[in-house]
Amino acid sequence: MHERQIVLDTETTGLDPAQGHRLIEIGCIELVNRRQTERQFHVYLQPDRAIDAEAVKVHGITSEFLANQPRFPDIAEPFLEFVRGAELIIHNAPFDLGFLNHELQRYQRGSAMLETLCTVEDTLLLARQRHPGQRNSLDALCKRYNIDNSQRALHGALLDAAILADVYLAMTRQQGSMFGQDTLNSTAQQQGGTRRTLSRSPMPLPVLRASAEESAAHIQYLAMLDKKSGGPCVWRQLEELEPTENAPA
């Protein structure tokens, strides 16, 4: 289990760093033991290039606004210090990691990829596994988990990171309450993918067996259901399908 997690989001000038697009905003929210702290990391960046018109429609950040903002080399070390050793929680991690690693390489040739400094949980992959065949955008997950995203008229890295933190905690709350801790740990792999392994709880779960009085009450209740339904109730049918201890496997 990672005690310290960083929920991270970015905004960019376009879709592909290989085509020269750059980061223009980084937003990070810190979680410690699944609780949000007061520590954040948030910067706007001067990209030294134009921003695609379609990107401006998404986040509303203009070149004029960024004119006097710092460049990535100015904030690289504080950023790395903030995230180093934590588990990064990112929605569609390959996109953000692609831009961040591109900036790190521009900052210093041969710099380590971010995945070597942190582990990564891609919440988009997690959502697709939990909700196959459904829409799993951040807005769709907010609706599914009743997270208020009414302030999200436009995308913004810090706002989206805060919303993603709420979504991630809601999406993983059941596993946390069942085992007393998060049991899905992420190991970053190549191309921004994740591998999750289920670690067993160190404390065995108690098995509470029904008393003789409770078993008798259960039988009486099933008899009442049989009478009202005019035949064996569903529970009774399931019991008849279960193999007995001496039945052959």
N, C-alpha and C positions, 0 to 999 in steps of 0.2 A: 504494500500500500504506500502511495506517495502522500506524505503529510502535507506537502506544499505543492499546489497546482497553480498554474497561470492560465487564465482564460484569455485568449489572444485573438485579435482581429486586425485587419489592415484595410486601407483604401489605396487605390493605385490610379495611374494615369490611363491604364488600359488593361488588356487581358493577358498579355504575354511579354515577360521580360526579355525573351529572345528577340523580340522586335523592338527592343529599346525602351519598353515601358518601365516606369519606376514607381517606387513607393512614395506616397504623399501623406500617409497617416498610419500610426501604430497605436493601438489601444490595448492595455493589459490590465486585468483585474486579478488580484491575488486571493486564493483560497488556502486556508490552513485548516486541516482536519475538517474539510467540507463546510467551513464557515468563511464568509467573505470578511477580509480584513480592511483596514483603511488604506492599505498600500496599493497604489496604482502607478502605471507608467503610461504616459500619454504625450505624444509629440506629433506635430505637423512638420512636413519636410518639403524643402525646395527641390523639385525634381530636375531643374534645368532643362525642361522640355515642355512642349504643349500637352495639355490634357485632352483626351478624346472627348468630343461632344457627348457621346453616349455615356461615358463615364461620369461626366458632370451631371447628367440627368439622374444618375443613380445616387451620388453622394453630395452633389451641390457645391463641391470645393472648386474654386476657380484659381487660375494662375495669379490673378491680382492678389488674392488672399495669401497665397504662398510666397509672394515675392520676397519677404523679409524673414522667412522661416529658416531654421538651421538645415544643413545638409546631413546626409546619413553619417559621414565620418565624424561629425560633431557629437553625435549621440550614440555611436556604436558601442563604446565601452560601457557607459551607464546602462544601455539596453541589455548587453550581454551579462552584466553583473546582476541585473534584476531577474533574468530568466534562468541563469545557469543552475543546473541540478534539479530543476523543477520538472513536473509533468505538464506539458502544454496541452490545453484543451482548445481545439480549433475545429471550426465547422468547414469541411472541405479543405483539409490540411494541405494537400499538395499545392493548391493555389497560393496560399499565404507563405508556405515554406519555400516555394519556388522564387518568389519575390525577395524574401528575406535572405536566402542563400545567395541570390544574385547580387544583392547589395553588399553582403559580406565579402564576396569575391572581388567586387569593385573596390571595396575599402582596403582589402589586404589580400593579394593573391596568395592562394594556398591556405586561406582561412578554413577552419573546420566547419563542416556543415552543422546547422543548428541541431539536427537530429543526433549528433554525437555529443552534444552538450546537455541535451534534455531528452526525455522520452515524450511520446506524442500520443494523444487520444484524439482520433478523428470522429467527431460527433455525427458527421454525416454517415459514415460507415456504421456507426453504432445504431443510428436511427433506422437505417435501411435493414439492418438485421432484426431489429425489434418491430418494425412496421413495414414488412416487405410489400411491394406493389403500391405503396401510398406515397403521397407527396411528403418530402422530408426537408423542405426549405426551412429556414429559421422562422419565417412567418407561419408556415404550416405547423411547425412544432409548438410555437407559442399558442396557437389555437387549440391544438390537441391537449396541451398540458395546462391550459388556462393561465398562461403568462401574459401579463399586460404589456403590449408593445404599441400602445396608442401614440407614444411619442416618436415612433419610427416613421415619420413622413419621408425622410431621406435616410440613407445608410450613413453611419458614422462609426469609426472603429471603436471608440470607447463605449458609446451607447450600445452597439451590437455585442461587444464583449460582456457588458453587464447583463444584457438580455440572455446571451448564450449561457452565462453562469447560472441564471435561474432555470433555464431549460435543462442544462446538464444535471443540476442537482435534482430536478423533478424526474428526469428520465432514469436516474440511477438511485433514486431514494429507496425503492423496494429492496434492492440488493443490499443497501447499507443497513436498513432496519432489520433485515432477516439475519444477517451475519455479524452485525455489530460493527462492520467496517466495509469499505469498498473492497470487493474481492476480484474485480477485473483490473488487472494491471496491463499497461501498454508497453510494448517494446517497439521503438521506431525501426522500420525496415526501409529498404531502398525505395525510391520514388514516392516517399511520403506515406506509405501504407502503414498499417498497424497490425500487430499480432496480439491477441489478448489470451491470457491463460487464467484459468479458474483455480485459485488457491483455496485449499480447504480451511474452514474455520478451525482454530486451535481448540475450541471448546465443543464437545459433542452436544448435539441438540437433544433435549430430554424427550422421552417417549412416555406419554401419559395414557395409561390404559383405563378403560371404563370399569367402574365398580360393578358388583352384582346388581345393586339397586338401579344404577344407570342403565345397565343392559336390559333389565326387566322393563324399565320405563320405555326404552327404545322399541322393544318388541310390542308393547301395548300401543305405542304411537303408530307403528307400521300397520298393525291390525286395524286401527281406526282409519288409516288412509286407504287400506284395501277395501273396507266397507263402503267408504264414500265414493271411491272410484269404480266400484263394481268389478274389481279384479285386482291382480297383483300390481302394486304401485311400482314406479320406476326403480326406487331403491331396492325393493324386493327382487325385481328382475335382475338388477346388477349383482345382488348377493348370490343369486342362483347361477350366474355365469362365472363367479369366482371359483377357482379350483380349491378343493379341500386339501388339508395338509398331506393326506395319504394318497391323493390322486396322482397319477403318473404325470410327469412333466411333458 
